[in-house]
Amino acid sequence: NESANVVTIVSQFHISKGARTNIEAKLRHIKFNYLDRANLIKYIDQYNDSFWRHEDAELLAYEKSFIHQLENENQLKKLRLSNDKYQKLVNLYIQPTLSTNEEDPRTHTYHRKRVDVDGIIKEPMCVFIGGMSGTGKTTLLKNIGLKLLAMNDNEKGKLKLPIFVTSTDLLEYNRNINDVVLSKVKNYLPYNKLQELSDNYEVCVLVDSIDEFEEKDRTEILRVLLNNYINKGVKFYIASRASSLDEENLPIKGKIKEYDINNFTQEQIKRFVMALLPNEEKTNS
């Protein structure tokens, strides 16, 4: 076009410096912009970060909502912090100290085994995480949920569908955890039955404590979760201040693996504080 003043050349390949020089030498009166592979990748990352992810558009929409929910329920929002300081705290994650009882196959004796978050995610059974207040149970559950989402990018089978459930959610739905689960996805996924969800996704329910409820309600919630796991393959992770589960009233043997999350050590606290300090203060400390 002889009347054009500016032309943008877009290519999925690299546009070399030599090619640019040849083009500009032939059409000196036109200003050229170039969008080659490197620039396209940069703009896709900037304006459409879900482009590289899986192709389930409905799940992508849900995943954004899931991440937004986790951010909104962060207790740090109650602090009067600048956006920069708040974001720094949100992004800061100190690996908790986790352990479980492990049986020695030779001696059939039990010993304590240290595990990490990835080890808990790989656990084939459902997961119970016990620990005192302030040990980071909620943060751990959120981190598990985010890691499950990240695994979808390379997943060849069913995509993972983490669903974060709080005690407030359970109160709103009269302690009916199945109703809570379906309410979380109803605006994003075209399924109104738990079995349909399980048929299409690897559903993982993350329950952030049921300690506030009476014993009979806790037992009923766990009974429903176990039933979902046994009959529908819906895995769950539950955090609690209790040190262990009630094995007398629930058939948990071979279905739930118990883990402990311990108080932060002095070394973990030091790493947390050091990560918050400006670089010049780190040098002086």
Salt bridges, closest charged atoms under 4 A:
GLU2 OE1 - HIS29 NE2 3.82
ASP36 OD2 - HIS14 ND1 3.42
ASP36 OD2 - ARG20 NH2 3.43
GLU63 OE1 - ARG53 NH1 2.25
GLU63 OE2 - HIS54 NE2 3.04
GLU102 OE1 - LYS257 NZ 3.63
GLU103 OE2 - HIS108 ND1 3.17
ASP104 OD2 - ARG106 NH2 3.90
ASP118 OD1 - LYS147 NZ 3.38
ASP153 OD1 - ARG53 NE 2.65
GLU155 OE1 - LYS160 NZ 2.84
ASP169 OD2 - LYS184 NZ 2.89
GLU202 OE1 - LYS160 NZ 3.66
ASP217 OD2 - ARG175 NE 3.27
ASP217 OD1 - LYS216 NZ 3.51
GLU220 OE2 - ARG223 NH2 2.59
ASP260 OD2 - ARG112 NH2 2.68
